[in-house]
């Protein structure tokens, strides 16, 4: 077995943080190296070099989306995944615009969350299965001067997006399309 994923949990509810940390530790694939409910403490925990940051959208001292954006602006490249109760399409859009690598729901099964975090740490974009249709609608609805965002995608990018919307990993998409996982990652 490989080394466990090193995670920092940032959530404003102590009970949820503790429960999630214990769940991860029990599973063994994720090791929690820090837990906090504040952006300031999260900044300090970055010194521990986590593989992934799990961020709620609501914190004691900041909005989670703003926190993701602030950390990105400060040069943090660690994958950040929103883990929230909000299934609102606009919340997801804001999280991705701010620099999130994924958007997961607290209603997901624990194993699904762990698998998604492992994929995010490998560079994949992860979305809760319940949010994939909203993601597709979001992409379809975005109009700009050049047309919809979907119109700007190449045929291969559209093909890969359709696989992502079905919840496939980059590796699985690569196998299905007979291309390398790095090529899939580039298209994503």
Number of C-alpha atoms within 10 A of each C-alpha: 5 5 9 16 19 19 26 24 26 28 27 21 14 13 10 13 18 15 11 16 21 14 17 21 14 11 14 14 18 22 21 21 17 20 22 21 21 19 23 12 13 21 14 10 20 19 8 13 13 20 23 25 30 22 28 27 23 20 19 14 12 16 15 25 24 17 25 30 20 15 19 17 12 10 9 15 12 19 23 27 28 29 24 20 14 17 17 10 15 13 16 25 17 15 23 20 13 19 22 26 25 23 28 27 19 16 14 14 9 14 12 13 20 18 13 23 29 20 18 24 22 14 16 21 22 27 24 22 17 15 18 19 14 18 18 15 12 16 15 13 12 11 12 8 5 8 10 14 14 18 13 11 13 11 11 12 16 16 14 22 20 15 16 22 19 13 18 16 20 24 17 15 22 18 13 12 14 9 12 14 17 13 11 22 18 9 15 15
